Amino acid sequence: MPNQNKIKPNAVDTSVNEISEEDVERVSLLQIVSKRGFKDLSLEQLKRLQFLVERKDYSHNKKAHRSKMKLLAQINVAIYEREEHKQ
């Protein structure tokens, strides 16, 4: 009698491969930045991107974590410049 508890070869563990709405939003905003720069994002979008990038954990990958810190610095500069022009 075959073992009925075998994992099917094409079975996908969705708990690991789930993409959250925040991930989709972060990637969407990052695509805009990579294509056109920060100038095409509103102040609200910049702040949202900052929040989403800060929440993403890259501590397991040193190079990715360093890139995250550089990106956050660039976002902070863009936010500062927008807020200065408001005044």
Residue frames as a rotation matrix with the C-alpha (Angstrom) as fourth column:
MET 1
0.580 0.814 0.000 0.00
0.814 -0.580 0.000 0.00
0.000 0.000 -1.000 0.00
PRO 2
-0.163 -0.686 0.710 1.55
0.626 -0.628 -0.463 3.36
0.763 0.369 0.531 -1.06
ASN 3
-0.528 -0.115 -0.841 2.24
0.786 -0.443 -0.432 6.03
-0.322 -0.889 0.324 1.51
GLN 4
0.278 0.771 0.573 -0.56
0.892 -0.428 0.143 8.59
0.356 0.472 -0.807 1.23
ASN 5
0.747 -0.024 -0.665 1.34
0.419 -0.760 0.498 11.25
-0.517 -0.650 -0.557 3.19
LYS 6
-0.255 -0.883 0.394 3.85
0.906 -0.077 0.415 11.93
-0.337 0.463 0.820 0.44
ILE 7
0.019 0.167 -0.986 4.23
-0.071 -0.983 -0.168 15.50
-0.997 0.073 -0.006 -0.74
LYS 8
0.764 0.299 0.571 3.24
0.537 0.195 -0.821 15.97
-0.357 0.934 -0.011 -4.33
PRO 9
-0.171 -0.960 0.221 6.22
0.943 -0.095 0.318 17.05
-0.284 0.263 0.922 -6.47
ASN 10
-0.432 0.049 0.900 4.44
0.565 -0.763 0.313 20.15
0.703 0.644 0.302 -7.78
ALA 11
0.584 0.658 -0.475 3.10
0.775 -0.278 0.567 21.24
0.241 -0.700 -0.673 -4.41
VAL 12
-0.262 -0.618 0.741 4.11
0.269 -0.784 -0.559 24.79
0.927 0.053 0.372 -3.48
ASP 13
-0.198 0.119 -0.973 4.45
0.979 -0.022 -0.201 25.95
-0.045 -0.993 -0.112 0.09
THR 14
0.229 0.383 0.895 2.48
0.558 -0.805 0.202 29.20
0.797 0.454 -0.398 -0.11
SER 15
0.872 0.100 -0.480 3.37
0.476 -0.403 0.781 30.25
-0.115 -0.910 -0.399 3.44
VAL 16
-0.024 -0.965 -0.261 6.92
0.601 -0.223 0.768 31.03
-0.799 -0.138 0.585 2.29
ASN 17
-0.708 -0.323 0.628 6.11
0.702 -0.219 0.678 32.32
-0.081 0.921 0.381 -1.19
GLU 18
0.398 0.917 -0.032 3.27
0.910 -0.399 -0.110 34.69
-0.114 0.014 -0.993 -0.32
ILE 19
-0.713 -0.524 0.466 3.68
0.589 -0.808 -0.007 38.23
0.380 0.269 0.885 -1.54
SER 20
-0.212 0.639 -0.739 2.00
0.797 -0.324 -0.509 40.78
-0.565 -0.698 -0.441 0.66
GLU 21
0.695 0.540 0.475 0.22
0.709 -0.625 -0.326 43.87
0.121 0.563 -0.817 -0.56
GLU 22
0.789 -0.475 -0.389 2.96
-0.174 -0.781 0.600 45.95
-0.589 -0.406 -0.699 1.05
ASP 23
-0.189 -0.880 0.437 5.59
0.322 0.365 0.874 44.07
-0.928 0.306 0.214 -0.98
VAL 24
0.050 0.304 0.951 3.70
0.996 0.053 -0.069 44.78
-0.072 0.951 -0.300 -4.18
GLU 25
0.940 0.340 0.014 3.31
0.340 -0.940 0.000 48.45
0.013 0.005 -1.000 -3.27
ARG 26
0.459 -0.849 -0.260 7.00
-0.122 -0.351 0.928 48.78
-0.880 -0.395 -0.265 -2.33
VAL 27
-0.339 -0.581 0.740 8.13
0.636 0.437 0.635 47.17
-0.693 0.686 0.222 -5.60
SER 28
0.411 0.585 0.700 5.75
0.908 -0.334 -0.254 49.37
0.085 0.739 -0.668 -7.59
LEU 29
0.969 -0.069 -0.237 7.12
-0.003 -0.963 0.269 52.55
-0.246 -0.260 -0.934 -6.01
LEU 30
0.135 -0.989 0.066 10.70
-0.031 0.062 0.998 51.36
-0.990 -0.137 -0.022 -6.44
GLN 31
-0.074 -0.097 0.993 10.06
0.927 0.361 0.104 50.72
-0.369 0.927 0.063 -10.13
ILE 32
0.859 0.401 0.319 8.92
0.485 -0.838 -0.249 54.32
0.167 0.369 -0.914 -10.55
VAL 33
0.736 -0.638 -0.227 12.06
-0.283 -0.595 0.752 55.52
-0.615 -0.490 -0.618 -8.76
SER 34
-0.083 -0.840 0.537 14.34
0.326 0.486 0.811 53.33
-0.942 0.242 0.234 -10.86
LYS 35
0.060 0.177 0.982 12.78
0.994 0.074 -0.075 54.51
-0.086 0.981 -0.172 -14.13
ARG 36
0.376 0.266 0.888 12.16
0.533 -0.846 0.028 58.20
0.758 0.462 -0.460 -13.45
GLY 37
-0.711 -0.691 0.134 13.75
0.253 -0.428 -0.868 59.06
0.657 -0.583 0.478 -10.12
PHE 38
-0.618 0.416 -0.668 12.19
0.743 0.032 -0.668 60.53
-0.257 -0.909 -0.328 -7.01
LYS 39
-0.946 0.179 -0.270 10.79
-0.217 -0.969 0.116 63.57
-0.241 0.168 0.956 -8.83
ASP 40
-0.569 0.763 -0.308 7.73
-0.327 0.134 0.936 61.64
0.755 0.633 0.173 -10.03
LEU 41
-0.296 0.459 -0.838 6.65
0.798 0.601 0.047 60.65
0.525 -0.654 -0.544 -6.53
SER 42
0.429 0.498 0.753 4.49
-0.097 -0.804 0.587 62.86
0.898 -0.325 -0.296 -4.36
LEU 43
-0.385 -0.543 0.746 5.54
-0.771 -0.255 -0.584 63.68
0.508 -0.800 -0.320 -0.80
GLU 44
0.371 0.625 0.687 3.00
-0.878 0.476 0.041 61.16
-0.302 -0.619 0.725 0.50
GLN 45
0.935 -0.057 -0.351 4.37
-0.136 0.856 -0.499 58.46
0.329 0.514 0.792 -1.81
LEU 46
-0.008 -0.999 0.050 7.93
-0.317 -0.045 -0.947 59.22
0.948 -0.023 -0.316 -0.67
LYS 47
-0.307 -0.047 0.951 6.92
-0.949 -0.063 -0.309 58.89
0.074 -0.997 -0.025 2.98
ARG 48
0.736 0.622 0.269 5.06
-0.624 0.777 -0.089 55.66
-0.264 -0.102 0.959 2.24
LEU 49
0.669 -0.580 -0.465 8.09
-0.080 0.566 -0.821 54.28
0.739 0.586 0.332 0.38
GLN 50
-0.314 -0.793 0.522 10.30
-0.654 -0.218 -0.724 55.21
0.688 -0.569 -0.450 3.32
PHE 51
0.084 0.460 0.884 7.98
-0.953 0.295 -0.063 53.36
-0.290 -0.838 0.463 5.68
LEU 52
0.932 0.352 -0.092 7.81
-0.361 0.864 -0.352 50.27
-0.044 0.361 0.932 3.46
VAL 53
0.362 -0.879 -0.312 11.57
-0.156 0.272 -0.949 50.10
0.919 0.392 -0.039 2.92
GLU 54
-0.329 -0.471 0.819 12.25
-0.863 -0.203 -0.463 50.55
0.385 -0.858 -0.339 6.65
ARG 55
0.391 0.608 0.691 9.96
-0.839 0.544 -0.003 47.62
-0.378 -0.578 0.723 7.45
LYS 56
0.857 -0.102 -0.505 11.66
-0.255 0.768 -0.587 45.24
0.448 0.632 0.632 5.02
ASP 57
0.663 -0.605 0.440 14.25
-0.407 0.201 0.891 43.09
-0.628 -0.770 -0.113 6.82
TYR 58
0.790 -0.493 -0.365 17.51
-0.245 0.292 -0.925 42.56
0.562 0.819 0.110 4.98
SER 59
0.493 -0.618 0.613 19.62
-0.840 -0.154 0.520 41.71
-0.227 -0.771 -0.595 8.03
HIS 60
0.629 -0.217 0.746 20.38
0.116 0.976 0.186 38.26
-0.768 -0.031 0.639 6.59
ASN 61
0.447 -0.455 0.770 22.09
0.887 0.112 -0.448 39.84
0.117 0.883 0.454 3.55
LYS 62
-0.021 -0.560 -0.828 24.80
0.666 -0.625 0.406 42.37
-0.746 -0.543 0.386 4.34
LYS 63
-0.896 -0.361 0.259 24.99
0.420 -0.495 0.760 43.82
-0.146 0.790 0.595 0.82
ALA 64
-0.216 0.907 0.360 21.20
0.653 -0.140 0.745 44.21
0.726 0.396 -0.562 0.55
HIS 65
0.462 0.348 -0.816 21.08
0.873 -0.339 0.350 45.84
-0.155 -0.874 -0.461 3.99
ARG 66
-0.471 -0.719 -0.511 23.75
0.525 -0.694 0.492 48.34
-0.709 -0.036 0.705 2.92
SER 67
-0.833 0.235 0.501 21.74
0.415 -0.332 0.847 49.14
0.366 0.913 0.179 -0.25
LYS 68
0.212 0.954 -0.213 18.64
0.854 -0.075 0.514 49.63
0.475 -0.291 -0.831 1.89
MET 69
0.187 -0.211 -0.959 20.47
0.758 -0.590 0.278 52.16
-0.625 -0.779 0.050 4.06
LYS 70
-0.852 -0.521 -0.047 21.68
0.345 -0.627 0.698 54.08
-0.393 0.579 0.714 0.99
LEU 71
-0.508 0.751 0.421 18.16
0.566 -0.077 0.821 54.09
0.649 0.656 -0.386 -0.47
LEU 72
0.394 0.661 -0.638 16.69
0.916 -0.229 0.328 55.37
0.070 -0.714 -0.696 2.80
ALA 73
-0.304 -0.584 -0.753 19.25
0.556 -0.751 0.357 58.19
-0.774 -0.310 0.553 2.81
GLN 74
-0.955 -0.030 0.296 18.23
0.281 -0.419 0.863 59.16
0.098 0.907 0.409 -0.74
ILE 75
-0.068 0.997 0.034 14.54
0.759 0.030 0.650 59.04
0.647 0.070 -0.759 0.20
ASN 76
0.243 0.111 -0.964 15.22
0.878 -0.446 0.170 61.25
-0.411 -0.888 -0.206 3.24
VAL 77
-0.758 -0.560 -0.336 16.96
0.331 -0.773 0.541 63.82
-0.562 0.299 0.771 1.04
ALA 78
-0.754 0.529 0.390 14.03
0.371 -0.146 0.917 63.82
0.542 0.836 -0.086 -1.41
ILE 79
0.241 0.858 -0.454 11.53
0.905 -0.030 0.424 64.26
0.350 -0.513 -0.784 1.45
TYR 80
-0.088 -0.370 -0.925 13.60
0.718 -0.667 0.198 67.09
-0.690 -0.647 0.325 2.95
GLU 81
-0.947 -0.314 0.061 13.81
0.256 -0.628 0.735 68.88
-0.192 0.712 0.675 -0.40
ARG 82
-0.377 0.887 0.268 10.04
0.570 -0.006 0.822 68.61
0.730 0.462 -0.503 -0.94
GLU 83
0.375 0.546 -0.749 9.28
0.926 -0.192 0.324 69.90
0.033 -0.816 -0.578 2.54
GLU 84
-0.439 -0.618 -0.653 11.71
0.577 -0.751 0.322 72.82
-0.689 -0.235 0.686 2.12
HIS 85
-0.930 0.109 0.352 10.01
0.265 -0.465 0.845 73.89
0.255 0.879 0.403 -1.12
LYS 86
-0.003 0.987 -0.159 6.64
0.861 0.083 0.501 73.91
0.508 -0.135 -0.851 0.66
GLN 87
0.206 0.051 -0.977 7.77
0.847 -0.509 0.152 76.65
-0.490 -0.859 -0.148 3.04
